[in-house]
Amino acid sequence: MKLYIFYTVNTPADRDIAYLQHRLATAQITPELVDADSRTGAALAELYDVMQRPAVVVVGADGQLIQPRRSDALRCDPLMLQAISISFVNLFVFVFDIVLLARVVWSWFNPQLEGPIAGVLRDLTEPILAPIRRVLPRSQVLDFSPLVAFVLLQLLSMLASWLGGSS
């Protein structure tokens, strides 16, 4: 069995080809890189009906095409990228909600937020809470900034999901 990777030299796909070649090498697969614009590359591309580049073509020992993979296999699908972005935003909101909730509960038992765990919670949440506190009116007893942060984070998550679903 032989694995050909057809590509055009000096294009943005070169980085993807190098990455693919590295990944295949870790699996002990050595592909044959074929410049699609060379004479050999053009003949092989015509033989195996490769119209787009980059493309991965697997050929059996008998020379028959086993499994063609056109350039879509090497490019990042915009919808997939969008779904990954939305998942990342939702994961961030979920994790930050947990950290924020931990800070609120911790502050009931340790209002000055002293100690190593409290310091980590403060360091993680203060970049979000401090700007909210500057905008909110001051209250002597209760700090409403975590509540506002929860609401804003949920709105961010909903907005990301809505934008992802509208396309």
FITORDREN-716708 format. One record per residue: x, y, z of N, C-alpha, C, O in turn; residue in three letters. Coordinates in steps of 0.001 Angstrom, whole numbers, padded with zeros to 6 digits, always signed. Example, Ala and Ser with C-alpha at 12.3 -4.5 7.8 and 13.67 -1.06 7.14 Angstrom:
2
+013190-005690+007800+012300-004500+007800+013200-003300+007800+014236-003319+008465Ala
+012850-002250+007080+013670-001060+007140+012900+000030+007870+013409+001138+008039Ser
//
This chain:
167
+000845-001168+000000+000000+000000+000000+000896+001238+000000+001960+001265+000620Met
+000431+002254-000713+001193+003485-000843+000271+004664-000522-000907+004665-000878Lys
+000827+005652+000149+000067+006842+000531+000700+008047-000149+001874+008348+000064Leu
-000090+008733-000968+000380+009944-001637-000311+011146-001011-001501+011101-000698Tyr
+000440+012208-000834-000138+013489-000444+000175+014462-001571+001326+014845-001781Ile
-000869+014855-002290-000726+015825-003373-000890+017217-002793-001839+017482-002056Phe
+000022+018094-003122-000087+019471-002657+000643+020386-003627+001401+019934-004485Tyr
+000401+021662-003474+001085+022663-004276+002111+023349-003379+001778+023815-002290Thr
+003348+023407-003834+004435+023964-003044+004220+025462-002835+003655+026148-003687Val
+004682+025952-001686+004649+027376-001318+003224+027929-001279+002938+028978-001855Asn
+002355+027225-000606+000987+027700-000389+000705+027643+001110+001472+027045+001865Thr
-000386+028259+001540-000728+028180+002967-000929+026751+003469-000844+026499+004670Pro
-001192+025823+002564-001408+024436+002968-000108+023737+003349-000155+022638+003902Ala
+001040+024328+003075+002318+023698+003406+002406+023350+004887+002920+022291+005246Asp
+001913+024228+005741+001956+023986+007182+001084+022776+007542+001470+021950+008369Arg
-000100+022679+006910-000979+021534+007155-000327+020239+006680-000445+019200+007331Asp
+000356+020308+005550+001026+019128+005009+002138+018680+005954+002282+017488+006224Ile
+002921+019631+006457+004004+019285+007382+003432+018666+008653+003989+017698+009170Ala
+002343+019204+009157+001703+018656+010348+001184+017243+010084+001380+016343+010901Tyr
+000526+017050+008947+000009+015735+008590+001142+014731+008444+001039+013594+008906Leu
+002212+015151+007807+003366+014268+007621+003950+013881+008982+004322+012726+009188Gln
+004033+014826+009902+004534+014544+011248+003620+013561+011975+004098+012622+012611His
+002309+013774+011882+001352+012876+012547+001426+011463+011972+001348+010484+012714Arg
+001574+011359+010670+001693+010045+010050+002995+009365+010451+003037+008146+010623Leu
+004065+010157+010602+005358+009591+010995+005280+009010+012405+005921+007998+012689Ala
+004505+009635+013289+004356+009085+014637+003620+007753+014601+003794+006929+015499Thr
+002803+007528+013578+002112+006242+013405+002923+005301+012521+002422+004256+012105Ala
+004167+005662+012234+005082+004880+011407+004541+004662+010000+004669+003579+009430Gln
+003933+005714+009451+003458+005707+008071+004261+006762+007329+004323+007915+007755Ile
+004864+006377+006244+005665+007310+005466+004943+007623+004166+004922+006798+003253Thr
+004350+008810+004074+003668+009158+002830+004666+009660+001792+005765+010107+002121Pro
+004253+009574+000540+005059+010136-000531+004466+011498-000866+003330+011599-001329Glu
+005258+012551-000621+004797+013898-000930+004969+014147-002421+006044+013925-002979Leu
+003910+014605-003053+003924+014805-004493+003534+016247-004795+002431+016685-004468Val
+004450+016978-005421+004132+018323-005872+003172+018189-007052+003540+017669-008105Asp
+001958+018654-006869+000923+018469-007892+001250+019202-009183+000709+018869-010238Ala
+002129+020193-009114+002476+020940-010321+003654+020332-011077+003984+020784-012173Asp
+004286+019317-010506+005402+018673-011213+004839+017731-012283+003645+017431-012295Ser
+005709+017277-013169+005281+016365-014232+004755+015059-013639+003706+014564-014050Arg
+005490+014500-012667+005054+013262-012008+003743+013490-011262+002828+012670-011340Thr
+003656+014599-010543+002445+014907-009782+001233+015066-010671+000143+014601-010337Gly
+001424+015733-011822+000304+015922-012754-000149+014583-013327-001346+014346-013489Ala
+000809+013708-013632+000448+012391-014183-000293+011557-013144-001295+010915-013461Ala
+000200+011563-011893-000476+010806-010837-001848+011399-010515-002808+010665-010279Leu
-001933+012718-010507-003219+013372-010228-004242+013013-011303-005416+012792-011009Ala
-003784+012960-012543-004698+012580-013624-005091+011110-013514-006249+010755-013732Glu
-004132+010265-013180-004388+008838-013053-005419+008548-011956-006306+007714-012136Leu
-005295+009240-010826-006187+008980-009687-007299+010017-009559-007998+010053-008546Tyr
-007466+010850-010564-008556+011823-010614-008552+012756-009403-009575+012932-008742Asp
-007399+013346-009121-007263+014298-008018-007392+015691-008600-006515+016150-009331Val
-008487+016364-008276-008738+017691-008836-008372+018815-007860-007951+019894-008277Met
-008533+018557-006582-008267+019599-005592-006993+019276-004836-006588+018119-004721Gln
-006375+020324-004326-005166+020152-003537-005309+020968-002275-005891+022051-002324Arg
-004813+020507-001158-004136+019239-000952-005124+018083-000926-006312+018263-000658Pro
-004606+016889-001211-005421+015680-001191-004555+014514-000749-003355+014466-001022Ala
-005185+013582-000066-004506+012367+000362-005111+011220-000433-006332+011064-000485Val
-004256+010422-001048-004715+009303-001863-004013+008044-001369-002791+008020-001223Val
-004799+006996-001111-004251+005710-000677-004424+004736-001838-005524+004538-002352Val
-003304+004134-002232-003294+003223-003370-002822+001854-002878-001835+001749-002149Val
-003540+000814-003286-003180-000552-002908-001957-001035-003656-001460-000363-004559Gly
-001475-002209-003274-000298-002797-003920-000539-003063-005400+000403-003084-006193Ala
-001818-003269-005778-002144-003518-007175-002295-002218-007979-002590-002263-009174Asp
-002095-001061-007331-002203+000216-008028-003606+000790-008065-003829+001846-008657Gly
-004549+000109-007444-005938+000590-007432-006142+001564-006278-005573+001417-005197Gln
-006967+002551-006547-007302+003561-005556-008113+002920-004437-009116+002256-004698Leu
-007684+003114-003194-008404+002535-002057-009347+003545-001439-010540+003284-001285Ile
-008804+004705-001085-009640+005675-000384-009143+007090-000679-008123+007516-000138Gln
-009849+007805-001519-009412+009173-001788-009859+010109-000661-010945+009950-000103Pro
-009023+011066-000343-009368+012121+000605-009026+013440-000055-007860+013768-000271Arg
-010047+014173-000363-009833+015455-001026-009409+016509-000009-009237+016199+001170Arg
-009244+017722-000446-008718+018800+000383-009596+019089+001587-009111+019650+002569Ser
-010881+018721+001545-011746+018981+002686-011241+018264+003926-011476+018721+005045Asp
-010551+017149+003743-010058+016405+004895-008918+017129+005590-008657+016884+006768Ala
-008235+018018+004877-007102+018708+005455-007427+020125+005904-006625+020755+006594Leu
-008567+020621+005529-008951+021981+005905-009892+021943+007089-010604+020962+007304Arg
-009887+023015+007852-010787+023112+008992-012128+023641+008499-012205+024728+007926Cys
-013155+022884+008721-014500+023262+008316-014957+024459+009151-014845+024415+010376Asp
-015469+025527+008528-015906+026694+009294-016983+026374+010327-016994+026958+011410Pro
-017879+025459+010003-018907+025098+010980-018308+024372+012169-018752+024549+013303Leu
-017291+023551+011906-016627+022868+013004-015893+023872+013884-015936+023777+015110Met
-015226+024827+013262-014529+025869+014009-015511+026680+014842-015213+027028+015985Leu
-016668+026981+014288-017700+027713+015006-018209+026898+016196-018384+027437+017289Gln
-018443+025618+015988-018915+024759+017074-017870+024648+018181-018212+024640+019364Ala
-016607+024562+017800-015532+024500+018795-015476+025799+019582-015292+025780+020799Ile
-015633+026933+018896-015615+028229+019576-016763+028350+020566-016571+028809+021692Ser
-017947+027943+020152-019103+028008+021041-018899+027084+022238-019223+027449+023369Ile
-018367+025896+021994-018099+024968+023092-017070+025545+024057-017188+025379+025271Ser
-016064+026222+023516-015049+026842+024361-015673+027931+025232-015390+028002+026428Phe
-016517+028779+024646-017182+029839+025423-018041+029215+026514-017995+029657+027662Val
-018822+028196+026173-019681+027551+027160-018870+026866+028257-019260+026894+029424Asn
-017750+026255+027892-016879+025637+028891-016290+026700+029817-016238+026505+031032Leu
-015846+027826+029247-015319+028918+030055-016371+029412+031043-016080+029602+032224Phe
-017585+029618+030559-018667+030102+031432-018934+029089+032538-019090+029473+033697Val
-018989+027808+032203-019253+026770+033203-018162+026755+034277-018463+026759+035470Phe
-016898+026738+033850-015787+026691+034804-015757+027953+035649-015550+027891+036861Val
-015964+029107+035005-015926+030354+035764-017096+030429+036740-016943+030967+037836Phe
-018259+029903+036368-019388+029847+037301-019022+029034+038539-019350+029425+039659Asp
-018349+027912+038341-017932+027061+039472-016952+027820+040363-017090+027824+041586Ile
-015963+028461+039746-014962+029206+040514-015624+030362+041249-015302+030622+042409Val
-016536+031052+040595-017232+032175+041215-018099+031698+042381-018134+032333+043435Leu
-018790+030590+042189-019602+030030+043265-018720+029610+044441-019085+029814+045598Leu
-017568+029026+044144-016631+028644+045209-016160+029878+045976-016022+029833+047199Ala
-015914+030974+045266-015487+032199+045945-016591+032737+046839-016326+033170+047960Arg
-017830+032713+046352-018948+033216+047156-019097+032380+048421-019204+032928+049518Val
-019104+031077+048278-019260+030199+049445-018072+030368+050390-018247+030434+051607Val
-016867+030438+049833-015665+030607+050660-015732+031921+051450-015303+031986+052602Trp
-016273+032959+050817-016327+034259+051496-017293+034253+052679-017184+035120+053546Ser
-018223+033317+052749-019108+033216+053906-018329+032778+055146-018643+033181+056266Trp
-017311+031949+054928-016529+031428+056044-015243+032209+056272-014691+032186+057372Phe
-014767+032887+055261-013511+033629+055341-013693+034941+054567-013236+035052+053429Asn
-014360+035938+055176-014709+037167+054439-013508+037944+053882-013640+038643+052878Pro
-012347+037828+054523-011174+038564+054027-010467+037806+052908-009513+038317+052322Gln
-010923+036603+052608-010319+035758+051567-008819+035612+051781-008014+035904+050897Leu
-008463+035149+052990-007058+034915+053326-006742+033441+053143-007614+032587+053308Glu
-005522+033149+052810-005089+031770+052649-004838+031438+051187-005223+032200+050300Gly
-004196+030311+050934-003808+029979+049554-004991+029702+048628-004994+030161+047486Pro
-005998+028957+049099-007141+028654+048238-007930+029922+047956-008331+030176+046820Ile
-008149+030716+048996-008878+031970+048820-008116+032909+047884-008723+033634+047096Ala
-006793+032892+047974-005986+033735+047092-006148+033348+045628-006235+034214+044757Gly
-006189+032042+045359-006385+031574+043982-007773+031976+043485-007927+032458+042363Val
-008782+031771+044337-010145+032155+043951-010237+033658+043685-010872+034089+042723Leu
-009603+034441+044540-009608+035900+044360-008887+036286+043071-009377+037122+042313Arg
-007724+035680+042818-006957+036012+041614-007701+035653+040338-007592+036353+039332Asp
-008466+034548+040379-009204+034130+039189-010450+034971+038930-010809+035215+037778Leu
-011104+035412+039992-012388+036096+039813-012293+037616+039826-013155+038293+039266Thr
-011279+038149+040445-011197+039612+040589-011148+040366+039256-011719+041453+039175Glu
-010495+039850+038202-010517+040583+036929-011924+040791+036352-012144+041728+035585Pro
-012863+039935+036712-014246+040109+036255-015054+040933+037259-015851+041790+036877Ile
-014837+040663+038541-015654+041313+039570-015284+042782+039801-016165+043600+040069Leu
-014011+043125+039703-013585+044503+039987-014268+045524+039066-014767+046531+039567Ala
-014312+045312+037748-015003+046294+036900-016506+046385+037206-017101+047459+037110Pro
-017107+045253+037574-018536+045275+037913-018753+046088+039189-019713+046854+039277Ile
-017867+045927+040181-017983+046695+041429-017851+048192+041185-018498+048991+041862Arg
-017021+048576+040224-016856+050012+039937-018132+050618+039377-018387+051808+039563Arg
-018934+049814+038693-020164+050306+038082-021347+050238+039051-022204+051122+039047Val
-021393+049209+039866-022521+049032+040791-022466+050050+041927-021382+050454+042348Leu
-023644+050469+042427-023646+051309+043630-023138+050493+044826-023363+049285+044910Pro
-022465+051161+045728-021871+050473+046874-022936+050056+047883-023888+050787+048155Arg
-022744+048867+048422-023602+048357+049476-022702+048003+050655-021652+047387+050471Ser
-023107+048387+051865-022283+048141+053046-022244+046668+053443-021242+046192+053976Gln
-023327+045951+053184-023439+044589+053689-023183+043544+052614-022405+042615+052833Val
-023817+043675+051465-023759+042645+050432-022977+043116+049210-023023+044284+048822Leu
-022264+042173+048623-021555+042421+047361-022365+041752+046251-022433+040526+046168Asp
-022973+042574+045405-023826+042046+044341-023047+041745+043052-023624+041248+042085Phe
-021756+042039+043035-020976+041829+041805-020946+040358+041364-020993+040118+040158Ser
-020872+039358+042253-020929+037975+041759-022257+037645+041087-022289+036919+040093Pro
-023356+038179+041629-024665+037935+041014-024721+038531+039607-025208+037897+038670Leu
-024213+039759+039475-024184+040399+038155-023266+039619+037216-023571+039466+036033Val
-022137+039125+037743-021215+038351+036913-021882+037056+036432-021723+036676+035272Ala
-022628+036376+037316-023363+035175+036904-024313+035484+035758-024371+034746+034775Phe
-025049+036568+035885-026027+036944+034854-025310+037269+033545-025719+036809+032479Val
-024235+038066+033625-023498+038438+032406-022872+037221+031725-022856+037134+030498Leu
-022361+036289+032516-021779+035088+031933-022837+034230+031248-022587+033668+030181Leu
-024011+034128+031852-025085+033367+031213-025532+034047+029917-025827+033380+028926Gln
-025578+035377+029937-025913+036105+028707-024858+035870+027630-025192+035722+026454Leu
-023589+035836+028024-022513+035557+027071-022678+034169+026465-022529+033991+025256Leu
-022983+033198+027298-023189+031835+026813-024387+031759+025867-024318+031114+024820Ser
-025465+032406+026233-026663+032409+025381-026389+033112+024058-026841+032656+023008Met
-025649+034227+024101-025314+034961+022886-024444+034119+021967-024660+034104+020755Leu
-023463+033418+022526-022611+032560+021707-023418+031446+021054-023229+031144+019876Ala
-024312+030839+021820-025156+029764+021254-026106+030310+020212-026345+029668+019189Ser
-026651+031489+020461-027578+032089+019502-026866+032447+018202-027381+032187+017114Trp
-025678+033046+018319-024911+033383+017118-024510+032129+016358-024487+032130+015127Leu
-024196+031061+017078-023835+029808+016429-024999+029158+015729-024821+028507+014700Gly
-026190+029324+016272-027376+028701+015664-027981+029513+014556-028800+028996+013796Gly
-027600+030794+014434-028247+031663+013447-027633+031561+012071-028190+032102+011115Ser
-026489+030875+011933-025858+030825+010615-026290+029647+009810-025840+029475+008677Ser
//
